[in-house]
């Protein structure tokens, strides 16, 4: 039996028996982890409060070889994010973020960048709940990128020519970007505005991206949402272990 000590973002919980819960969380040390927390539903229990969805928690858990469910023993709240739970729109957005993490992350696979990016997005939503939609777009783009599905935004996948800021590019069904000549204008077009907006995700934090997005035309934001949702839909169809359960 191994003991693991790690930071974790609680994503979802299910009640189990009378006083227990199954907790699904994204941990810094071991990626997506499912665990049982015994006794955490007893009245006014600090253990239970630290396992509310979207709490950033320090967890200690025990794992046994060949068992997917770990046993959560000790917790300490690092950041509760409880203030966000009063706004149903934000709660829906956070649940969507959690669902995507559960769909995309293979269990027990460490991914430091994914953990930090997710925690940063959650922080940004906490600081500026009105920017929820932009931060969710940022999260989707980075999730796709970290999991290896985001195409190279700088050059044509076929002729390797660097895109200029003046051209419309095209996304083919294999989720790569091509110039007009190479694609013959086929595939989903990515407008100049969208391409530029998309590229700002590469160099900005989620909060700064969302701040900049306030000046971006709604048309471009809609285009970005359509693009990420299309890509996520295609990726989830391809992943054999999951089926899409999210809505938007
Ligand atoms: Zn080309």
Boltz pocket constraint, residues with backbone or C-beta under 6 A from the ligand:
constraints:
  - pocket:
      binder: B
      contacts: [[A, 156], [A, 157], [A, 158], [A, 159], [A, 160], [A, 161], [A, 178], [A, 179], [A, 180], [A, 181], [A, 182], [A, 183]]
      max_distance: 6.0
